[in-house]
Structures are given as C-alpha cells and as structure tokens.
Amino acid sequence: MRIVVGVTGATGAVLAVRTLQALSSLGVETHLICSRWAETTLKLETDLSLADLHRLASVVHRVDNLAASISSGSYRTDGMIVVPCSVKTLGAIRMGLSDNLIVRAADVTLKERRPLVLVVRETPLHELHLESMQALARAGAVIFPPVLGFYHRPRHLEDVIDHLVARMLDHFGLSMPVPRWGERTVCDHSNPESSL
Ligand SMILES: Cc1cc2nc3c(=O)[nH]c(=O)nc-3n(C[C@H](O)[C@H](O)[C@H](O)COP(=O)(O)O)c2cc1C
C-alpha cells in the first residue's frame, strides 16, 4: 500500500509524527511532503528535527517539486492524508491552487477519486472555513478535524493521539490496535454503561 502524507504548518505536528510511525508499523509505503511552516511547528512543538520526520517516511518530496511522481494521477497511490491541515492549505485545495506539491497531490487524489483525509486544525471556524470544508466534502474529501474523544477513557495524551490516528487510518482500510466502542481493550478501564 502507498499513501501520500502532507504536513502543513497548523499546530499538531505530533499528529504527523504518530501517523507516519503508524503507517510504517503497518508496512505502508509513505510519500511525505512538508510545507515550510510544518518545519517551524515541528521544531516548536516537538524535540524532532525535519530530518527526524523525514526518516519516518519511505520517500520524501520537496514541497516545491511539482514534477514529483505524486504530482501526476498516473502514479498510483492508495490516497492521501494532510495531517495537520492548515486552513491556508484547506482553502488552496478548495480553490485548486496547485502551486505547491501538497495542494497538487491533494488535487490529484480528488480527481482520481482516491481517499483524501484532511485533518483540518483550526478553532474557532469562520464561515469561509466551513464553506471550504463543505465544498471539499462534496467533492469527496473526508474532513477530519482532530476532535478529542473521551468514551475510551484516555489516561495519557498518547491515548488521545493514537485514537485519532486510528480513526484517520480507518478511512484507508487500515486498522490500528486501539480501544473501539463495543470491544474490550487495554484502555477499557470500566464498564461505560455503569459509570456514566
Ligand atoms: C505555532 C504555530 C501554530 C499555528 N497553528 C495553526 C493552526 O492550528 N491552524 C492553521 O490553520 N494555521 C496555523 N498556523 C499558521 C500557519 O502556519 C500559516 O497559515 C501557514 O501559512 C500555513 O501554510 P502551510 O499550509 O503551507 O503550511 C500556525 C502557525 C504557527 C507558527
């Protein structure tokens, strides 16, 4: 399996790190593209360098390389995830402004009718953000704001992140071993029906 991973300068660099780690552990070939601002947020929010992030990917593409393999629909992939996705990149994808490889690869993913998951990270949202999300959802994208879930009783930030990443990867038919509603798992601390 081959998945394109775009990383933008929205806060949440750790989501990109964990997504790449999970895809690697699942044996998926990843094609990574980082925006200029992704590098900044990665440095601000983690102890990792851009080179560390690159090491988690199978193939790394420069964001300004519009001649990369993944810039063409004839290069076969199983879809793309933009994690985290800034509202700037959201708007650019919505308008088809394919002047960088993240936006171009997302456009290609949509036109080829492959899964496109946009982990849009902004809050609160104004009408233009919402309008872009609606238009892209209608065009086939999965709009996946990294909204916290609590029903699996997370104890650590890692539990929350893993749960989010697992739900993102579900859209590619990939399964991460995390707590799921209706299944007994390690984070199933009590019977939710008796504790609510
Ligand atoms: C620390 C930091 C946090 C940011 N968080 C967000 C965010 O959560 N959402 C967002 O849309 N932009 C955020 N931004 C702004 C984007 O980085 C900026 O709009 C940038 O132009 C996005 O470009 P890109 O999509 O090409 O990475 C943040 C910037 C910094 C420095």
The ligand as an SDF file (V2000), in Angstrom:
LIG
                    3D

 31 33  0  0  0  0  0  0  0  0999 V2000
    2.9670   27.7520   16.2130 C   0  0  0  0  0  0  0  0  0  0  0  0
    2.0220   27.9390   15.0710 C   0  0  0  0  0  0  0  0  0  0  0  0
    0.7820   27.3650   15.1400 C   0  0  0  0  0  0  0  0  0  0  0  0
   -0.1290   27.5090   14.0820 C   0  0  0  0  0  0  0  0  0  0  0  0
   -1.3400   26.8810   14.1750 N   0  0  0  0  0  0  0  0  0  0  0  0
   -2.1930   26.9470   13.1270 C   0  0  0  0  0  0  0  0  0  0  0  0
   -3.4060   26.2030   13.1570 C   0  0  0  0  0  0  0  0  0  0  0  0
   -3.7110   25.4900   14.1250 O   0  0  0  0  0  0  0  0  0  0  0  0
   -4.2020   26.2420   12.0740 N   0  0  0  0  0  0  0  0  0  0  0  0
   -3.8760   26.9780   10.9520 C   0  0  0  0  0  0  0  0  0  0  0  0
   -4.6390   26.9500   10.0040 O   0  0  0  0  0  0  0  0  0  0  0  0
   -2.7350   27.7040   10.9080 N   0  0  0  0  0  0  0  0  0  0  0  0
   -1.8770   27.7030   11.9580 C   0  0  0  0  0  0  0  0  0  0  0  0
   -0.6980   28.4120   11.9070 N   0  0  0  0  0  0  0  0  0  0  0  0
   -0.4340   29.2930   10.7600 C   0  0  0  0  0  0  0  0  0  0  0  0
    0.1130   28.5530    9.5320 C   0  0  0  0  0  0  0  0  0  0  0  0
    1.3930   28.0030    9.8340 O   0  0  0  0  0  0  0  0  0  0  0  0
    0.2210   29.5270    8.3620 C   0  0  0  0  0  0  0  0  0  0  0  0
   -1.0740   29.9460    7.9580 O   0  0  0  0  0  0  0  0  0  0  0  0
    0.9410   28.9590    7.1790 C   0  0  0  0  0  0  0  0  0  0  0  0
    0.9230   29.9240    6.1280 O   0  0  0  0  0  0  0  0  0  0  0  0
    0.3190   27.6830    6.6880 C   0  0  0  0  0  0  0  0  0  0  0  0
    0.9590   27.3280    5.4760 O   0  0  0  0  0  0  0  0  0  0  0  0
    1.0040   25.8230    5.0060 P   0  0  0  0  0  0  0  0  0  0  0  0
   -0.4080   25.3440    4.9400 O   0  0  0  0  0  0  0  0  0  0  0  0
    1.6230   25.8930    3.6340 O   0  0  0  0  0  0  0  0  0  0  0  0
    1.8380   25.0920    5.9830 O   0  0  0  0  0  0  0  0  0  0  0  0
    0.2310   28.2790   12.9480 C   0  0  0  0  0  0  0  0  0  0  0  0
    1.4920   28.8630   12.9000 C   0  0  0  0  0  0  0  0  0  0  0  0
    2.3740   28.7000   13.9370 C   0  0  0  0  0  0  0  0  0  0  0  0
    3.7480   29.3420   13.8450 C   0  0  0  0  0  0  0  0  0  0  0  0
  1  2  1  0
  2  3  1  0
  2 30  2  0
  3  4  2  0
  4  5  1  0
  4 28  1  0
  5  6  2  0
  6  7  1  0
  6 13  1  0
  7  8  2  0
  7  9  1  0
  9 10  1  0
 10 11  2  0
 10 12  1  0
 12 13  2  0
 13 14  1  0
 14 15  1  0
 14 28  1  0
 15 16  1  0
 16 17  1  0
 16 18  1  0
 18 19  1  0
 18 20  1  0
 20 21  1  0
 20 22  1  0
 22 23  1  0
 23 24  1  0
 24 25  2  0
 24 26  1  0
 24 27  1  0
 28 29  2  0
 29 30  1  0
 30 31  1  0
M  END
$$$$
